[in-house]
């Protein structure tokens, strides 16, 4: 039995744990109407977020969170995302996130005309 315990201790000591990602920094503050946290791992993953309770006690009460996270993709590309999350949903931004094409100038002009001349005012 002692041999098995000794063998297990040696196996644990010699185990390759270089593939594990460990937390190297973690900060957190939680208050009744706000919070924030930040962390970083040994493999370079970083995240931070701050949240606040808006319109406390009303029917429009909502939590708004702003934050960011970043990591390196398997292809070696740095991925960085900033976001706001609130009653309108999760709204991320980042260079790798596809963006809609620009609205052509003629369409913009038509939309402005329609906004300036609502249907009731047209003759």
C-alpha positions as CSV (number, residue, x, y, z in Angstrom):
1,X,0.0,0.0,0.0
2,X,2.8,2.4,0.8
3,X,4.3,1.7,-2.6
4,X,1.0,2.8,-4.3
5,X,0.9,6.0,-2.3
6,X,4.5,6.7,-3.1
7,X,4.0,6.0,-6.8
8,X,0.9,8.3,-6.8
9,X,2.9,11.2,-5.1
10,X,5.7,10.8,-7.7
11,X,3.2,10.8,-10.6
12,X,1.6,14.0,-9.3
13,X,5.0,15.7,-8.9
14,X,6.1,14.8,-12.4
15,X,2.8,15.5,-14.1
16,X,3.0,18.1,-17.0
17,X,0.6,20.9,-16.1
18,X,1.9,23.4,-18.6
19,X,-1.3,23.1,-20.6
20,X,-3.4,24.3,-17.7
21,X,-4.6,27.9,-17.6
22,X,-4.4,29.4,-14.1
23,X,-5.8,32.6,-12.8
24,X,-2.9,35.0,-12.0
25,X,-5.0,38.0,-11.0
26,X,-8.6,38.4,-9.8
27,X,-10.2,41.5,-8.3
28,X,-13.8,41.8,-7.3
29,X,-16.0,44.4,-5.6
30,X,-19.7,43.9,-5.0
31,X,-22.0,46.6,-3.6
32,X,-25.8,46.7,-3.2
33,X,-26.2,48.8,-6.4
34,X,-23.0,48.1,-8.3
35,X,-20.1,45.7,-8.9
36,X,-16.9,45.3,-10.8
37,X,-14.4,42.5,-11.4
38,X,-11.3,41.9,-13.4
39,X,-9.2,38.8,-14.0
40,X,-6.2,37.6,-16.0
41,X,-5.0,34.1,-16.7
42,X,-1.5,32.7,-17.2
43,X,-2.3,32.2,-20.9
44,X,-3.2,35.9,-21.4
45,X,-7.0,35.8,-21.2
46,X,-8.2,39.1,-19.7
47,X,-11.6,40.3,-18.7
48,X,-13.2,43.1,-16.8
49,X,-16.7,44.3,-16.2
50,X,-18.5,47.0,-14.2
51,X,-22.2,47.0,-13.5
52,X,-24.6,49.5,-12.0
53,X,-28.3,49.4,-11.1
54,X,-30.2,52.0,-13.0
55,X,-33.6,53.5,-12.0
56,X,-33.6,51.5,-8.7
57,X,-37.1,50.9,-7.4
58,X,-38.9,51.9,-10.6
59,X,-40.5,49.8,-13.3
60,X,-37.5,50.7,-15.5
61,X,-35.0,49.2,-13.1
62,X,-32.2,47.6,-15.0
63,X,-28.6,46.6,-14.6
64,X,-26.2,48.1,-17.1
65,X,-22.8,46.4,-17.5
66,X,-19.8,47.6,-19.5
67,X,-16.8,45.6,-20.0
68,X,-14.2,43.9,-22.2
69,X,-12.4,40.7,-22.7
70,X,-9.4,39.6,-24.8
71,X,-7.6,36.4,-25.7
72,X,-5.4,35.0,-28.4
73,X,-7.2,32.8,-31.0
74,X,-5.8,29.3,-32.0
75,X,-4.6,31.1,-35.2
76,X,-2.6,33.6,-33.1
77,X,-4.9,36.5,-33.7
78,X,-5.6,38.9,-30.8
79,X,-9.3,39.0,-30.2
80,X,-10.6,42.0,-28.2
81,X,-14.2,42.7,-27.5
82,X,-15.8,45.7,-25.7
83,X,-19.4,45.6,-24.8
84,X,-22.4,47.2,-23.1
85,X,-25.2,45.0,-21.8
86,X,-28.4,46.6,-20.6
87,X,-32.1,46.7,-21.2
88,X,-31.4,46.9,-25.0
89,X,-29.4,43.6,-24.9
90,X,-25.7,42.7,-25.4
91,X,-24.0,45.1,-27.7
92,X,-20.4,44.0,-28.5
93,X,-17.8,45.8,-30.6
94,X,-14.5,44.6,-31.9
95,X,-12.4,44.6,-35.0
96,X,-13.2,40.9,-35.8
97,X,-17.0,41.4,-35.4
98,X,-18.7,41.8,-38.9
99,X,-20.1,45.2,-39.5
100,X,-23.1,46.0,-41.8
101,X,-22.1,47.7,-45.0
102,X,-22.4,51.5,-45.2
103,X,-25.8,52.8,-46.4
104,X,-25.4,54.3,-49.9
105,X,-25.7,58.1,-50.1
106,X,-29.0,58.0,-52.2
107,X,-30.7,55.8,-49.6
108,X,-29.5,58.1,-46.8
109,X,-30.9,61.1,-48.7
110,X,-34.3,59.3,-49.2
111,X,-34.5,58.3,-45.5
112,X,-33.8,61.9,-44.5
113,X,-36.5,63.2,-46.9
114,X,-39.0,60.7,-45.4
115,X,-38.1,61.7,-41.9
116,X,-38.4,65.4,-42.7
117,X,-41.7,64.9,-44.6
118,X,-43.9,62.5,-42.7
119,X,-46.8,60.9,-44.7
120,X,-49.4,63.2,-43.2
121,X,-47.5,66.3,-44.4
122,X,-47.2,65.1,-48.1
123,X,-49.7,66.2,-50.7
